[in-house]
Protein backbone atom coordinates (compact mmCIF):
# COMPACT_ATOMS: atom_id res chain seq x y z
CA UNK A 1 0.00 0.00 0.00
CA UNK A 2 1.46 3.34 -1.10
CA UNK A 3 1.74 5.75 1.86
CA UNK A 4 -0.41 8.82 1.29
CA UNK A 5 1.01 12.31 1.76
CA UNK A 6 -1.01 15.28 0.63
CA UNK A 7 0.23 18.60 -0.67
CA UNK A 8 -2.16 21.50 -0.16
CA UNK A 9 -1.68 24.60 -2.29
CA UNK A 10 -3.56 27.54 -0.86
CA UNK A 11 -4.98 30.18 -3.15
CA UNK A 12 -6.20 33.64 -2.26
CA UNK A 13 -7.20 33.81 1.39
CA UNK A 14 -6.32 30.23 2.27
CA UNK A 15 -2.67 30.36 3.30
CA UNK A 16 -3.66 29.17 6.74
CA UNK A 17 -1.20 27.21 8.90
CA UNK A 18 -4.02 26.41 11.35
CA UNK A 19 -4.95 23.54 9.03
CA UNK A 20 -2.26 21.58 10.86
CA UNK A 21 -2.21 19.89 14.24
CA UNK A 22 1.61 20.11 14.20
CA UNK A 23 3.83 22.16 11.88
CA UNK A 24 7.44 22.50 10.86
CA UNK A 25 8.83 24.90 8.29
CA UNK A 26 11.75 24.50 5.89
CA UNK A 27 12.79 25.63 2.40
CA UNK A 28 13.11 23.26 -0.54
CA UNK A 29 15.49 23.75 -3.43
CA UNK A 30 14.54 22.50 -6.90
CA UNK A 31 16.15 22.39 -10.37
CA UNK A 32 13.67 25.14 -11.32
CA UNK A 33 14.52 27.54 -8.54
CA UNK A 34 12.76 28.17 -5.22
CA UNK A 35 9.03 27.57 -4.73
CA UNK A 36 6.68 30.39 -3.83
CA UNK A 37 7.32 30.02 -0.10
CA UNK A 38 8.73 27.73 2.53
CA UNK A 39 6.99 24.39 2.95
CA UNK A 40 4.96 23.82 6.09
CA UNK A 41 4.67 20.19 7.09
CA UNK A 42 2.22 18.81 9.58
CA UNK A 43 -0.59 16.41 10.30
CA UNK A 44 -4.28 16.68 9.55
CA UNK A 45 -6.07 13.98 11.49
CA UNK A 46 -2.84 12.04 11.64
CA UNK A 47 -2.27 12.24 7.87
CA UNK A 48 1.03 13.84 6.76
CA UNK A 49 0.46 16.98 4.69
CA UNK A 50 2.49 19.83 3.23
CA UNK A 51 1.07 23.33 2.88
CA UNK A 52 2.39 25.74 0.26
CA UNK A 53 1.20 29.31 -0.30
CA UNK A 54 0.82 29.67 -4.06
CA UNK A 55 1.33 33.44 -4.12
CA UNK A 56 3.57 33.60 -1.06
CA UNK A 57 2.25 34.08 2.45
CA UNK A 58 1.96 37.84 1.90
CA UNK A 59 0.37 37.36 -1.53
CA UNK A 60 3.18 39.17 -3.33
CA UNK A 61 3.58 36.92 -6.40
CA UNK A 62 1.31 37.65 -9.34
CA UNK A 63 -0.14 34.66 -11.24
CA UNK A 64 2.30 34.79 -14.17
CA UNK A 65 5.31 34.95 -11.85
CA UNK A 66 4.33 31.98 -9.67
CA UNK A 67 7.07 29.35 -10.04
CA UNK A 68 4.63 26.52 -10.73
CA UNK A 69 7.35 24.06 -11.67
CA UNK A 70 9.28 24.65 -8.47
CA UNK A 71 6.09 24.40 -6.41
CA UNK A 72 5.04 21.03 -7.78
CA UNK A 73 8.58 19.65 -7.86
CA UNK A 74 9.07 20.61 -4.21
CA UNK A 75 5.89 18.81 -3.17
CA UNK A 76 6.92 15.71 -5.11
CA UNK A 77 10.35 15.79 -3.47
CA UNK A 78 8.64 15.85 -0.08
CA UNK A 79 6.84 12.64 -1.00
CA UNK A 80 3.40 14.00 -1.83
CA UNK A 81 1.12 11.55 -3.63
CA UNK A 82 -1.81 13.97 -3.89
CA UNK A 83 -2.26 17.68 -4.43
CA UNK A 84 -5.39 19.42 -3.19
CA UNK A 85 -5.73 23.06 -4.16
CA UNK A 86 -8.09 25.93 -3.54
CA UNK A 87 -8.63 28.71 -6.02
CA UNK A 88 -10.76 31.82 -6.29
CA UNK A 89 -12.67 32.08 -9.55
CA UNK A 90 -15.20 34.19 -11.37
CA UNK A 91 -18.51 32.63 -12.34
CA UNK A 92 -19.38 32.50 -16.03
CA UNK A 93 -22.80 30.93 -15.49
CA UNK A 94 -25.94 32.33 -13.88
CA UNK A 95 -26.49 29.25 -11.71
CA UNK A 96 -23.01 29.44 -10.12
CA UNK A 97 -23.44 32.07 -7.44
CA UNK A 98 -20.74 33.89 -5.47
CA UNK A 99 -19.89 31.68 -2.51
CA UNK A 100 -20.64 28.43 -4.36
CA UNK A 101 -18.00 25.73 -4.68
CA UNK A 102 -17.13 24.22 -8.06
CA UNK A 103 -15.17 20.98 -8.42
CA UNK A 104 -13.04 21.47 -11.53
CA UNK A 105 -12.75 18.66 -14.06
CA UNK A 106 -11.70 20.38 -17.30
CA UNK A 107 -9.76 23.46 -18.34
CA UNK A 108 -9.31 25.83 -21.27
CA UNK A 109 -5.85 27.34 -21.37
CA UNK A 110 -5.59 31.02 -22.29
CA UNK A 111 -2.16 31.61 -20.76
CA UNK A 112 0.78 32.62 -22.94
CA UNK A 113 3.88 33.08 -20.76
CA UNK A 114 4.17 29.97 -18.58
CA UNK A 115 6.37 26.88 -18.70
CA UNK A 116 4.10 23.85 -18.85
CA UNK A 117 6.58 20.97 -18.73
CA UNK A 118 9.55 19.82 -16.69
CA UNK A 119 11.01 18.22 -19.83
CA UNK A 120 12.25 21.35 -21.55
CA UNK A 121 15.73 20.18 -22.63
CA UNK A 122 17.49 22.55 -20.27
CA UNK A 123 20.64 21.48 -18.43
CA UNK A 124 19.90 19.85 -15.10
CA UNK A 125 16.28 19.13 -16.00
CA UNK A 126 14.84 15.68 -16.78
CA UNK A 127 15.78 14.45 -20.27
CA UNK A 128 13.36 13.45 -23.00
CA UNK A 129 10.20 14.78 -24.59
CA UNK A 130 6.87 14.20 -22.91
CA UNK A 131 3.65 14.27 -24.94
CA UNK A 132 1.27 14.20 -22.00
CA UNK A 133 -2.32 12.92 -22.38
CA UNK A 134 -4.65 15.56 -21.00
CA UNK A 135 -8.14 14.24 -21.74
CA UNK A 136 -8.74 13.83 -18.01
CA UNK A 137 -6.52 16.45 -16.37
CA UNK A 138 -7.88 16.14 -12.83
CA UNK A 139 -7.89 12.98 -10.71
CA UNK A 140 -11.52 11.83 -10.90
CA UNK A 141 -11.38 9.83 -7.66
CA UNK A 142 -9.91 12.72 -5.70
CA UNK A 143 -12.40 15.20 -7.15
CA UNK A 144 -15.22 12.86 -6.15
CA UNK A 145 -14.00 13.02 -2.56
CA UNK A 146 -14.04 16.83 -2.65
CA UNK A 147 -17.58 16.83 -4.01
CA UNK A 148 -18.80 14.34 -1.40
CA UNK A 149 -17.20 16.35 1.40
CA UNK A 150 -18.95 19.53 0.26
CA UNK A 151 -22.27 17.70 0.17
CA UNK A 152 -21.71 16.11 3.58
CA UNK A 153 -21.01 19.54 5.07
CA UNK A 154 -24.13 21.02 3.48
CA UNK A 155 -22.29 23.42 1.17
CA UNK A 156 -23.54 24.37 -2.28
CA UNK A 157 -21.32 22.56 -4.75
CA UNK A 158 -21.29 22.08 -8.50
CA UNK A 159 -19.82 18.60 -9.10
CA UNK A 160 -18.11 19.44 -12.39
CA UNK A 161 -16.81 22.58 -14.00
CA UNK A 162 -14.67 23.80 -16.86
CA UNK A 163 -12.28 26.57 -15.89
CA UNK A 164 -10.74 29.10 -18.26
CA UNK A 165 -7.30 30.07 -17.00
CA UNK A 166 -6.20 33.49 -18.23
CA UNK A 167 -2.77 35.06 -17.91
CA UNK A 168 -3.79 37.92 -15.65
CA UNK A 169 -3.23 39.88 -13.58
CA UNK A 170 -5.96 41.93 -15.22
CA UNK A 171 -9.55 40.72 -15.26
CA UNK A 172 -11.46 39.99 -18.49
CA UNK A 173 -13.12 42.52 -20.72
CA UNK A 174 -16.87 42.07 -21.21
CA UNK A 175 -16.25 40.77 -24.72
CA UNK A 176 -13.79 38.18 -23.46
CA UNK A 177 -16.07 37.14 -20.62
CA UNK A 178 -19.01 36.66 -23.00
CA UNK A 179 -16.80 34.68 -25.38
CA UNK A 180 -15.73 32.31 -22.60
CA UNK A 181 -19.40 31.76 -21.77
CA UNK A 182 -20.09 30.88 -25.39
CA UNK A 183 -17.25 28.36 -25.25
CA UNK A 184 -19.10 26.56 -22.47
CA UNK A 185 -16.74 27.46 -19.64
CA UNK A 186 -18.19 27.59 -16.14
CA UNK A 187 -15.62 29.63 -14.20
CA UNK A 188 -12.49 31.66 -14.81
CA UNK A 189 -9.23 32.01 -12.85
CA UNK A 190 -5.51 32.70 -13.28
CA UNK A 191 -3.72 29.70 -11.75
CA UNK A 192 -5.06 26.25 -12.68
CA UNK A 193 -2.83 26.05 -15.75
CA UNK A 194 -0.04 24.99 -15.65
CA UNK A 195 -0.46 23.71 -12.08
CA UNK A 196 -2.70 20.78 -13.01
CA UNK A 197 -0.51 19.89 -16.00
CA UNK A 198 2.68 19.79 -13.97
CA UNK A 199 1.11 17.69 -11.22
CA UNK A 200 0.02 15.22 -13.87
CA UNK A 201 3.56 15.08 -15.28
CA UNK A 202 4.86 14.15 -11.84
CA UNK A 203 2.24 11.45 -11.38
CA UNK A 204 0.41 13.12 -8.50
CA UNK A 205 -3.35 12.95 -8.00
CA UNK A 206 -4.48 16.56 -8.41
CA UNK A 207 -7.88 18.01 -7.54
CA UNK A 208 -9.12 21.57 -7.19
CA UNK A 209 -11.95 23.15 -5.25
CA UNK A 210 -12.85 26.51 -6.75
CA UNK A 211 -14.90 29.15 -4.97
CA UNK A 212 -16.92 31.56 -7.06
CA UNK A 213 -16.32 35.08 -5.80
CA UNK A 214 -18.02 37.18 -8.49
CA UNK A 215 -19.67 37.11 -11.93
CA UNK A 216 -16.58 38.23 -13.85
CA UNK A 217 -17.68 41.02 -16.23
CA UNK A 218 -20.33 39.41 -18.46
CA UNK A 219 -23.40 39.93 -16.29
CA UNK A 220 -25.41 43.06 -16.99
CA UNK A 221 -26.70 44.92 -13.97
CA UNK A 222 -24.05 43.43 -11.70
CA UNK A 223 -21.11 45.41 -10.40
CA UNK A 224 -17.77 44.74 -12.07
CA UNK A 225 -15.34 42.35 -10.46
CA UNK A 226 -12.82 43.98 -8.13
CA UNK A 227 -9.97 42.68 -6.00
CA UNK A 228 -11.78 43.91 -2.89
CA UNK A 229 -14.95 41.99 -3.74
CA UNK A 230 -13.01 38.82 -4.58
CA UNK A 231 -11.04 38.85 -1.33
CA UNK A 232 -14.08 39.69 0.79
CA UNK A 233 -16.05 36.73 -0.56
CA UNK A 234 -13.12 34.35 -0.29
CA UNK A 235 -12.28 35.38 3.26
CA UNK A 236 -15.89 34.96 4.35
CA UNK A 237 -15.90 31.39 3.02
CA UNK A 238 -12.31 30.35 3.74
CA UNK A 239 -13.35 28.37 6.81
CA UNK A 240 -15.71 26.32 4.66
CA UNK A 241 -12.89 25.48 2.27
CA UNK A 242 -10.70 24.44 5.21
CA UNK A 243 -13.47 22.16 6.47
CA UNK A 244 -13.73 20.50 3.06
CA UNK A 245 -9.98 19.97 2.80
CA UNK A 246 -9.74 18.48 6.29
CA UNK A 247 -12.51 16.01 5.60
CA UNK A 248 -11.10 15.15 2.17
CA UNK A 249 -7.66 14.41 3.61
CA UNK A 250 -9.15 11.79 5.94
CA UNK A 251 -11.20 10.17 3.16
CA UNK A 252 -8.22 10.02 0.80
CA UNK A 253 -5.91 8.52 3.43
CA UNK A 254 -8.42 5.76 4.18
CA UNK A 255 -7.98 4.25 0.70
CA UNK A 256 -5.28 2.29 -1.08
CA UNK A 257 -4.05 4.40 -4.00
CA UNK A 258 -1.24 2.11 -5.18
CA UNK A 259 -2.77 1.10 -8.50
CA UNK A 260 -4.12 4.55 -9.31
CA UNK A 261 -0.78 6.22 -8.64
CA UNK A 262 1.02 3.57 -10.68
CA UNK A 263 -1.34 4.27 -13.59
CA UNK A 264 -0.23 7.91 -13.62
CA UNK A 265 3.31 6.97 -14.72
CA UNK A 266 4.28 8.86 -17.86
CA UNK A 267 6.26 7.59 -20.84
CA UNK A 268 8.89 9.61 -22.63
CA UNK A 269 10.17 9.53 -26.21
N, C-alpha and C positions, 0 to 999 in steps of 0.2 A: 504494500500500500504506500503510495507516494505521500510523504508528509506535506500537508497544506500550510502555506505561508502566504499571507494576503497583503499586497501592496494597496494602499489607499491614496489616491491622488485627489487632493482637495482643490476645488475650484473657488470661485468668488465667495467669500463669506464662510468657508468651511475648512479653514486651516486651524483646526481645533485640537490641541494636544489632549484635551479632556476625554477624547475617545478612548484613551488607554487607561488600564488599571496600573501599569508600571511603564515608565519610559526611560530610554537612554538616547543620547544624541551623538552623532558622529558624522563626519563628511565621508564622501565616497568618490574616489577618482575614477574616471572612465576614459577610454580611448577618444571620446568625443568632447572631452572637457568636463567641467563640473556640472552637476545637476542644479536645478533651480534653488535648492536650499539643502541644509543638512538633513539627514534621514533620522527620523524619530522611530525607534523600535519599542514595541511594547506588546501587551497582551489584551485581547478583547475576549472576555469569557474564557480565558485560558488558551486562546488561539494566537499564535505569533503573527504580528502584523507590522507593517512599516508604513509610516505616514510621510508623505511628501507634499509640500506646498507648491502647486504648479507655477504660480506667479511670484514665488517667494513669500515669506511670512508677512512682509509689509506690502505685498501686492505692488511690487515695483517693476515687474517684467511684463512688457506688453506681449500679446499673443504671438506675434511673429518672432519675437526674440526669445521665447521659451526654448530651452535646449531639450527638445523632446527626446532626442536620441540618448543624451546623457541621463535623462530622467528614467527612461525605461531600462536602459542598460544597468543603471545603478540598482534598480529594484530586482532585476534578474540576478545580478551578482550577490545580492543579499538572500537569494534563495526563494524569491516569490514565485509561486505557481499561478496566482490569480492577481488581477488588477481590477479593483473597484474604483470608479471615479464619479465625482459629482461635477455638474456643469450647469451654469446659468444659461438660459436660452430664451429667445424670443419666439412667441407663438405665431405660426403662419396660418392657423386654422381657427375658426370661430369657436369650435367646441373645446379647444384647449385653452383654459382660462389661466390667468396669472395665479400662481400658487399651486397649480396642478403638477404632478409628476408625469414624466414621459420616459418609458424604457426604450432606449434607442436600439434599433436593429439594422438600420441601413444609413448610408451617408451619401451625400453629393459633395464632391470636393471642388471648392472655388478658391482654394489658396494658390499662390503663385511663387512663393519665396522660401519654401520649407523643404528640408531634406527628408525624404520619405523612405529611405532604406539605410541599413547599416552596411550594405555591400556596395560601396561606392568606388572601390578600386584605390582608395587612398592608402598610403603607407600606415601600417599599424592597425588597419581595420580588417575585418574578416574578408578572405578572398572569395572570388566567385561572383556569379551573377544570379540573382534570385528573381524569378518571375512568380510573384506571390498570388495564389488564388484569393479572390476577395469577394466571391459571391455571397458568403456569409461572414461578414467582418467581425461581428460580435459573437461571443460564446453564448449559444442559445440556452444551455443549461443554467449558466450563471445569471443570465438576464431573467430567466423564469423565476429564479430565487428572489431577485429584486422585486419583480412584479408581485409575487406571492406575499412578500413581506409588507409591501405597501397595502395590499388588500387586508392582511391580517391586522394591521394597525389602523385600518379605517380611513386611509388617505385616498384621495382621488388620484387614480393612476390610469394612464393610457398604456396598454400592454405592448404596443409597438409604435415606432415612429422613425421617420426619415429625417435626418438632420442635414441641413446645408451648412457647411463650414466655410466661412468667408475669411479673408486675410485679416481684416481689421487694421488698426483699432477703431476705425470709423464704423458707424452703423450704416445700414442699407438706405439707399434712396427709395422713394415710393415705387418707382418703376422697377427697381431690382426686387423689392419685396413682393410686388404683385407677380413678377415673373417666376420667382421661386414657388409661389402658391400654385401657379399654373403647371409647374413641373411636378406637383404632387408632394412637395416637401411639407413636413409637419411643423418643424421648428428650425431655428437658425442659431448658430453660435460661432465661436472663433477658435476652438481648441480641439475638437474631436479628431480632426485630421491634422497631423499624421499620427497622433497618439495611438489610435486603434490599430493602425497599420503596423507600427513598430512593435507593439505588443504581440501582434500576430506573427511577425517575423521571429520573435524570440520564443514563440511557443507558449505564451502565457494566456490564460483564460481571461478575457477582457470584457467588462460590462460597464455600462454607464447609466446613471440615473440623472435625468435632466429635469430641472425645475423651470417652468415657464415663469418669466418675471414681467412680461409685457407683450404687446401685440406688434412688435417691430414697428414698421411705418405704413403698412398697407391699409389699416382699418380706418375708415372715415369716421369722424366724430369722436375719435379717441386720441388723447394727447400723445405726442411723439415720445418715442423711447428716450430716456435719459439715464446717465450713470446713476444719478441719485435714486431714481425709481427702481432700477434694477437691483441696486444694493439693498434698498429698503425691503423689497419683497423677499430677496434671498435671506437677509438676516432674520426676518420674521419667521421664516420656515426652516432655518438651518437646523434647529433641534429635531424637526421631523426627519430630515435627511440623515442625521446622526442615528436616530432610532432605527431607520431602515438598514443602514450599514451595519449596525451592531447585530441586528437580528440575522441579516444575510451572512455575516461572518460565521455565526454558529451553524446555520444550515449548511453552508458550504463545507465546513470542517467535518461535519457528520457523515460525509460521503467519501467513497473511494473514487479518486479521480485518475487513477493510474492509466487506464486505457484511453481516456479522453485527452489527457496531456500527451501521451505517446502519439496520438493521432494528429497532433498539431505540429509534429516534426516537419521541417521544410527541406526541400531537395534543391540543390544548386546545380547549375550547368557551368 
